[in-house]
Amino acid sequence: MALLAGSANEQCTVALDGTGGDHLDTRPVVDAVRFALAMYPSLYLIVFGSSQLELDLTKAGVNKKRFEFRLAQQSIPQDEPPRSVLTNFRHSAMVQALECVKSGQAQAMLSSGGTGPLVCLARHILGVQHLSAAKVKLKEKLGVPGRGGAVRPCFAARIPVGPQRFDLMLDLGANATCTPSDLFDFACLGHACAELSLERPHPRLAVLNVGVELGKGNALVQRTKELLEQDRSLQFTGFIEANRIFNDDADVIVTDGFTGNVALKAAEGVANLYANSAGMKKIFAKMARPDWLLPWQYNGSVLLGVNGIVVKSHAAAGKEALAVAMVEAARAAQSNLASKMQEALMAQ
């Protein structure tokens, strides 16, 4: 299940940054392209990457009617500073893929590159979305500094809570340092996305904390709670602890990017630990773990709050997971997620 379910009969073009990720060779990208095209017949790819990637795609016999290759030798390092990203990498695969979305050549883009560079470039090239006038006035009334209604983009991902049932969690790494105003933005984005993607008209919203008691937590979560309690358009249910993330206690879980990323990777680490058990332990672990908890099925976090579909894949994603992220990007684009999100934000 994608973040939004689109029609598989309508062709959708996704621009792929083929230079990101932790893999030193191009084989995982090539295999992922093949898998994604097989899984989603209406998918068309514009692949940006090295001459070696072009050669390997040709050797693999990928249908040339289903993709176009564009040479982009330049790759952005994972930890490149924002100023350098904006000035020194104009010919990189990441930049060119984003420019495809801006120009309309592609309806979405996918990258396994660095989170910082991707968020910085997406905001700069595509621009950010805005909250309604009512939300801006609420922030002003409560004395919360804002950015003239412009939201702070964040990464959202589906969290499996049962067979074919999902919740949303955000932010998952776009913003390591956040203010109460930022978390309020994330709540508004999550509320709108849950209404659209989960088809829940009044999504339950909770803030990730170290306890559910009203007085628990640091100043950030306490101030965020005060803000959310004043917004009657949001169904704020209080705090949620990390051990309840996968228990469907809330439809939308809000946190800062640092905490969210740590929580998600810790959960993935436990799942992989069981998956990689040896001998009889592996057999029993597989029997105990439901299929819907396999992490690779949920690869691909959508950057909410920008004017276009931008999807981030795990840097270490395998071929199956990377293929899933390509399909996720296509489906979100076919459902016009970005434009519908802006409409929903303005209606709040």
Beta strands, then each sheet from edge to edge (+ up, - down):
strand 1: 12-17
strand 2: 43-49
strand 3: 67-71
strand 4: 108-111
strand 5: 154-162
strand 6: 165-170
strand 7: 204-208
strand 8: 235-240
strand 9: 252-254
strand 10: 301-304
strand 11: 309-312
sheet 1: 3+ 2+ 1+ 4+ 11+ 10- 5+ 6- 9- 7- 8-
end
